Amino acid sequence: MLLPLSEFSLLTRLEQAGKWFLHSGIQEASGGVARYYRVEDKHNLPLSTEITGYAVSALLELYQRTKDLEYLEAAERAGRYLFGTWDRKLRTMPFEEDADRAYFFDLGIIARGLLRLWRVTGENWQKEIAHECGRSMMEDFAAERGFHAILSLPAKRPLPADPWWSRHPGAFQLKAALAWRELAELLNAPAFLKPWERQLEFSLSVWRELVEVEPDRRMDNLHPLGYFLEGLLPVLDRPACAEAMREAMSLYSHLLRELTPEFARADAYAQLLRLRLFAEAAGVLPLDRAAAREEFDHITAWQDASDDIHRFGGYAFGTRQGVTLPFANPVSTAFCTQASAYWFERKAGAFRADWRELI
């Protein structure tokens, strides 16, 4: 059972984050959610299907904690936006409306958001679009090893890979592949388990590539390293997966602290704090309380306290050389809000480690 917000001493902070999702304009009238808000230019970036998928999960998290129907209504609007953006002819989801490409990772995040919405509302279209996203991931993106990261549309041809982590097959895709695990379990669709196992095997073989990069790319690469570790959560009972979790989290924690004075990402901090709590619950790693508290303190410092409605309550992307970066970011806000809630639940003895509810 989720611990209600009223149980938290940080009630105000969490409610402020929720109101940012509702009233800042980051979710536009169509229901779609922008990639982020640019503080300096005072405008949103274009709407993103991936970010809208994340927002569905974040809004449902807030609804399940507060029972405030405004969050559920916003989640349903976001879901309807995704329903309208689904390309029925191509049977896939472009990364933006009418875009000429589709991303494996985005499809998985969208499917997971819609499945969470379906578990709340029971409306079949949500389940059906999630299922179609899973099929597109499985059928359209299959590669010789793993799964392609990006396809051109309408041809559905893989785009050439480049060094940036999100543009080639990699361990980070394991988080998106969690959609297959959920589809297999919720819809009694065992056909999704084979590609899940294939992606798991591939991810275990290549995850170290995320930290074997030039120093100036390492902080950015902690974010996808977190995605890989989040993807391991359902299978921590497997020795190889538990060992990968221990090894990668040690590297993650070390690099995070080493790199922070130059560049720090809020989402990377929130991911590591959440992972610590899941690893402890699974009996894989004891909780380093001092490190977890330090990560929580960093997270709280990124919440905006200005009087600008477009920013107040949201979380920044991070800092460079100690200076806050000028973006109010939906993913940072979703991850930091959930990490904070989990931290207080753990302190209250009420943390429930359910990977299906991880945003």
C-alpha positions as CSV (number, residue, x, y, z in Angstrom):
1,M,0.0,0.0,0.0
2,L,1.4,3.4,-0.9
3,L,2.0,5.6,2.1
4,P,-0.4,8.6,1.7
5,L,1.2,12.0,1.3
6,S,-0.3,13.2,4.6
7,E,2.1,10.8,6.4
8,F,5.1,12.7,5.0
9,S,7.0,15.6,6.7
10,L,7.8,16.7,3.1
11,L,4.1,16.9,2.2
12,T,4.4,20.4,0.8
13,R,7.3,19.5,-1.5
14,L,5.5,16.6,-3.0
15,E,2.3,18.5,-3.5
16,Q,4.2,21.3,-5.2
17,A,5.7,18.9,-7.6
18,G,2.2,17.6,-8.3
19,K,0.8,21.0,-8.9
20,W,3.7,21.8,-11.3
21,F,2.5,18.9,-13.5
22,L,-1.0,20.1,-13.3
23,H,-0.7,23.9,-13.6
24,S,2.7,24.9,-15.0
25,G,1.7,24.4,-18.7
26,I,4.1,21.5,-19.1
27,Q,1.1,19.4,-20.0
28,E,-0.6,21.3,-22.8
29,A,-4.3,21.4,-23.7
30,S,-4.0,18.4,-26.0
31,G,-2.9,16.2,-23.0
32,G,0.6,15.9,-24.4
33,V,3.6,16.8,-22.2
34,A,6.6,18.9,-23.4
35,R,10.1,17.6,-23.2
36,Y,10.9,20.4,-20.8
37,Y,10.4,24.1,-20.1
38,R,13.2,26.5,-21.0
39,V,13.5,29.0,-18.2
40,E,15.6,31.5,-20.1
41,D,13.4,31.6,-23.2
42,K,10.1,31.0,-21.2
43,H,8.7,28.4,-23.5
44,N,8.2,24.6,-23.7
45,L,10.0,22.4,-26.1
46,P,7.8,20.3,-28.4
47,L,5.5,17.7,-27.0
48,S,7.1,14.2,-26.7
49,T,5.3,10.9,-26.7
50,E,8.0,9.4,-24.4
51,I,7.7,12.2,-21.9
52,T,4.0,12.0,-22.0
53,G,4.3,8.3,-21.2
54,Y,6.4,9.1,-18.2
55,A,3.9,11.8,-17.2
56,V,1.1,9.2,-17.2
57,S,2.9,7.1,-14.6
58,A,3.9,10.2,-12.6
59,L,0.4,11.6,-12.5
60,L,-1.0,8.1,-11.5
61,E,1.6,7.9,-8.7
62,L,0.3,11.3,-7.4
63,Y,-3.3,10.2,-7.7
64,Q,-2.7,6.9,-5.9
65,R,-1.1,8.8,-3.0
66,T,-3.5,11.7,-2.8
67,K,-6.8,10.3,-4.2
68,D,-7.1,13.7,-5.9
69,L,-9.1,13.1,-9.1
70,E,-7.4,16.0,-10.8
71,Y,-4.3,13.8,-11.2
72,L,-6.3,10.9,-12.6
73,E,-8.0,13.2,-15.1
74,A,-4.6,14.6,-16.2
75,A,-3.2,11.1,-16.6
76,E,-6.3,10.2,-18.7
77,R,-5.8,13.3,-20.9
78,A,-2.1,12.2,-21.4
79,G,-3.2,8.7,-22.3
80,R,-5.8,10.0,-24.8
81,Y,-3.0,12.1,-26.4
82,L,-0.9,9.0,-26.9
83,F,-4.0,7.2,-28.3
84,G,-4.4,9.9,-30.9
85,T,-0.7,10.0,-31.8
86,W,-0.5,6.2,-32.4
87,D,0.1,5.7,-36.1
88,R,-2.5,3.1,-37.0
89,K,-1.2,2.6,-40.5
90,L,2.4,2.0,-39.5
91,R,1.4,0.4,-36.1
92,T,4.0,2.3,-34.2
93,M,4.4,5.5,-32.1
94,P,6.5,8.4,-33.5
95,F,8.6,10.1,-31.0
96,E,6.7,13.4,-31.7
97,E,3.5,14.0,-33.6
98,D,4.1,13.4,-37.3
99,A,7.8,12.7,-36.7
100,D,9.9,10.7,-39.2
101,R,11.3,8.3,-36.6
102,A,10.4,6.0,-33.8
103,Y,12.4,4.9,-30.7
104,F,12.4,1.5,-29.1
105,F,12.9,3.1,-25.7
106,D,10.0,5.5,-26.1
107,L,7.6,2.6,-27.0
108,G,8.5,0.8,-23.8
109,I,8.0,3.8,-21.6
110,I,4.6,4.6,-23.3
111,A,3.5,1.0,-22.9
112,R,4.3,0.9,-19.2
113,G,2.5,4.2,-18.6
114,L,-0.6,3.0,-20.5
115,L,-0.6,-0.4,-18.6
116,R,-0.5,1.5,-15.3
117,L,-3.4,3.6,-16.5
118,W,-5.3,0.5,-17.5
119,R,-4.7,-1.1,-14.1
120,V,-6.5,2.0,-12.6
121,T,-9.3,2.6,-15.1
122,G,-9.8,-0.8,-16.8
123,E,-10.4,0.9,-20.2
124,N,-9.5,-1.6,-22.9
125,W,-8.0,0.9,-25.4
126,Q,-5.2,1.6,-22.9
127,K,-4.3,-2.1,-22.8
128,E,-4.6,-2.5,-26.5
129,I,-2.3,0.4,-27.4
130,A,0.3,-0.9,-24.8
131,H,0.1,-4.3,-26.5
132,E,0.6,-2.8,-29.9
133,C,3.6,-0.8,-28.6
134,G,5.1,-4.1,-27.3
135,R,4.5,-5.8,-30.7
136,S,6.2,-2.9,-32.5
137,M,9.2,-3.2,-30.2
138,M,9.4,-6.9,-30.8
139,E,8.7,-7.1,-34.5
140,D,10.0,-3.8,-36.0
141,F,13.2,-3.3,-34.0
142,A,14.8,-6.7,-33.9
143,A,18.5,-6.6,-34.7
144,E,21.3,-9.2,-35.1
145,R,22.2,-8.4,-31.5
146,G,19.6,-6.9,-29.2
147,F,17.2,-4.4,-30.7
148,H,17.7,-1.3,-32.9
149,A,17.4,2.0,-31.1
150,I,15.7,4.1,-33.8
151,L,13.8,3.5,-36.9
152,S,13.1,5.9,-39.8
153,L,9.4,6.3,-40.7
154,P,7.5,5.3,-42.8
155,A,10.1,2.8,-44.0
156,K,10.9,1.4,-40.5
157,R,14.5,1.1,-41.4
158,P,17.2,1.3,-38.6
159,L,19.0,4.6,-38.5
160,P,22.8,4.5,-38.4
161,A,24.1,4.4,-34.8
162,D,26.3,7.2,-33.4
163,P,28.2,7.4,-30.1
164,W,25.5,9.0,-28.1
165,W,24.0,6.4,-25.8
166,S,20.4,6.6,-26.8
167,R,21.1,6.2,-30.5
168,H,22.4,2.7,-30.7
169,P,21.5,-0.7,-29.1
170,G,22.5,-0.8,-25.5
171,A,22.0,-2.0,-22.0
172,F,19.7,1.0,-21.2
173,Q,17.0,-0.6,-23.4
174,L,16.4,-3.1,-20.6
175,K,14.2,-0.6,-18.8
176,A,11.9,-0.2,-21.9
177,A,11.9,-4.0,-22.2
178,L,10.1,-4.1,-18.8
179,A,7.0,-3.5,-20.8
180,W,7.4,-7.0,-22.2
181,R,7.5,-8.4,-18.7
182,E,4.4,-6.5,-17.8
183,L,2.5,-7.5,-20.9
184,A,3.4,-11.1,-20.5
185,E,2.2,-11.1,-16.9
186,L,-0.9,-8.9,-17.1
187,L,-2.2,-10.1,-20.5
188,N,-1.1,-13.7,-20.3
189,A,1.0,-13.1,-23.4
190,P,4.1,-15.4,-23.0
191,A,5.4,-14.5,-26.5
192,F,6.8,-11.3,-25.0
193,L,9.1,-13.3,-22.6
194,K,11.5,-14.4,-25.4
195,P,12.5,-10.9,-26.5
196,W,12.7,-9.9,-22.9
197,E,15.2,-12.6,-22.2
198,R,17.1,-11.7,-25.4
199,Q,17.4,-8.1,-24.3
200,L,18.4,-9.1,-20.8
201,E,21.2,-11.3,-22.1
202,F,22.4,-8.6,-24.4
203,S,22.3,-5.9,-21.7
204,L,24.3,-8.0,-19.3
205,S,27.0,-8.4,-21.9
206,V,27.4,-4.8,-22.8
207,W,26.5,-2.6,-19.8
208,R,30.1,-1.7,-18.9
209,E,30.3,0.2,-22.2
210,L,28.2,2.9,-20.5
211,V,31.1,3.8,-18.1
212,E,34.0,3.1,-20.5
213,V,33.6,6.5,-22.2
214,E,35.4,9.8,-22.2
215,P,35.3,11.7,-18.9
216,D,33.0,14.4,-20.2
217,R,30.3,11.9,-21.2
218,R,30.3,9.9,-17.9
219,M,27.6,11.9,-16.0
220,D,25.2,11.7,-19.0
221,N,25.9,8.0,-19.2
222,L,25.0,7.4,-15.5
223,H,21.4,8.0,-16.5
224,P,21.2,5.0,-19.0
225,L,23.2,3.0,-16.5
226,G,20.4,3.6,-14.1
227,Y,18.0,2.4,-16.8
228,F,19.9,-0.8,-17.1
229,L,19.8,-1.4,-13.3
230,E,16.1,-0.6,-13.2
231,G,15.6,-3.2,-15.9
232,L,17.2,-5.8,-13.6
233,L,14.8,-5.4,-10.8
234,P,12.4,-8.2,-11.7
235,V,15.3,-10.7,-11.9
236,L,17.5,-10.0,-8.9
237,D,16.9,-13.5,-7.7
238,R,19.2,-14.6,-10.6
239,P,22.9,-14.7,-9.4
240,A,24.3,-13.0,-12.5
241,C,21.8,-10.2,-12.3
242,A,22.4,-9.6,-8.6
243,E,26.2,-9.5,-9.2
244,A,25.7,-7.0,-12.0
245,M,23.6,-4.9,-9.7
246,R,26.3,-4.9,-7.0
247,E,29.2,-4.1,-9.4
248,A,27.4,-1.4,-11.4
249,M,25.9,0.3,-8.3
250,S,29.4,0.6,-6.8
251,L,30.7,2.2,-10.0
252,Y,27.6,4.4,-10.3
253,S,28.0,5.8,-6.7
254,H,31.7,6.4,-7.1
255,L,31.4,8.2,-10.4
256,L,28.4,10.3,-9.3
257,R,30.3,11.8,-6.5
258,E,33.5,12.2,-8.5
259,L,31.7,14.0,-11.3
260,T,29.2,16.2,-9.4
261,P,31.4,19.3,-8.8
262,E,31.6,19.7,-12.6
263,F,28.2,18.3,-13.7
264,A,25.4,16.6,-11.9
265,R,22.0,15.3,-13.2
266,A,19.0,15.3,-10.9
267,D,17.6,12.2,-12.6
268,A,20.8,10.3,-12.0
269,Y,20.7,11.0,-8.3
270,A,17.0,10.0,-8.1
271,Q,17.6,6.8,-10.0
272,L,20.5,5.8,-7.7
273,L,18.5,6.5,-4.5
274,R,15.5,4.4,-5.8
275,L,17.9,1.6,-6.8
276,R,19.5,1.5,-3.3
277,L,16.1,0.9,-1.8
278,F,15.1,-1.8,-4.2
279,A,18.5,-3.5,-3.8
280,E,18.1,-3.5,-0.1
281,A,14.5,-4.9,-0.3
282,A,15.7,-7.7,-2.5
283,G,18.6,-8.6,-0.2
284,V,21.2,-7.8,-2.8
285,L,22.9,-4.9,-1.1
286,P,22.6,-3.4,2.4
287,L,21.6,0.2,2.4
288,D,24.4,2.8,2.8
289,R,22.3,5.2,4.8
290,A,24.8,8.1,4.7
291,A,25.1,7.9,0.9
292,A,21.3,7.6,0.5
293,R,20.7,10.6,2.8
294,E,23.3,12.6,0.7
295,E,21.5,11.7,-2.5
296,F,18.2,12.7,-1.0
297,D,19.6,16.1,0.1
298,H,20.9,16.7,-3.4
299,I,17.5,15.9,-4.9
300,T,15.6,18.3,-2.7
301,A,18.0,21.1,-3.7
302,W,16.9,20.9,-7.3
303,Q,13.2,21.7,-6.7
304,D,12.3,25.1,-7.9
305,A,11.1,27.6,-5.3
306,S,10.7,30.6,-7.5
307,D,7.4,32.5,-8.0
308,D,7.2,31.6,-11.7
309,I,4.2,29.3,-12.2
310,H,6.0,27.6,-15.1
311,R,8.8,26.5,-12.7
312,F,7.6,26.5,-9.1
313,G,7.5,22.9,-7.7
314,G,9.2,21.3,-10.7
315,Y,12.8,20.0,-10.6
316,A,15.7,21.3,-12.6
317,F,17.7,19.1,-14.9
318,G,20.8,19.5,-12.7
319,T,23.8,21.7,-12.2
320,R,27.1,22.6,-14.0
321,Q,29.9,23.8,-11.7
322,G,27.3,24.3,-9.0
323,V,25.0,26.5,-11.2
324,T,21.5,25.3,-11.7
325,L,20.7,24.5,-15.4
326,P,17.8,26.6,-16.7
327,F,15.3,23.8,-17.4
328,A,12.2,22.6,-15.6
329,N,12.2,19.0,-16.4
330,P,9.3,16.5,-16.3
331,V,11.4,13.4,-16.0
332,S,13.6,14.9,-13.3
333,T,10.4,15.9,-11.4
334,A,8.9,12.5,-11.8
335,F,12.0,10.6,-10.7
336,C,12.9,13.0,-7.8
337,T,9.3,13.0,-6.5
338,Q,9.1,9.2,-6.4
339,A,12.6,8.8,-4.9
340,S,11.7,11.3,-2.1
341,A,8.5,9.4,-1.4
342,Y,10.3,6.1,-1.4
343,W,12.9,7.4,1.0
344,F,10.3,8.5,3.5
345,E,8.3,5.3,3.1
346,R,11.5,3.3,3.8
347,K,12.1,5.4,7.0
348,A,8.5,4.7,8.0
349,G,8.9,1.0,7.4
350,A,6.3,1.2,4.6
351,F,8.3,0.9,1.4
352,R,6.9,-1.7,-1.0
353,A,9.4,-2.7,-3.7
354,D,7.2,-3.2,-6.7
355,W,9.2,-2.7,-10.0
356,R,5.9,-2.3,-11.9
357,E,5.3,1.0,-10.2
358,L,8.8,2.4,-10.8
359,I,8.4,5.5,-13.1
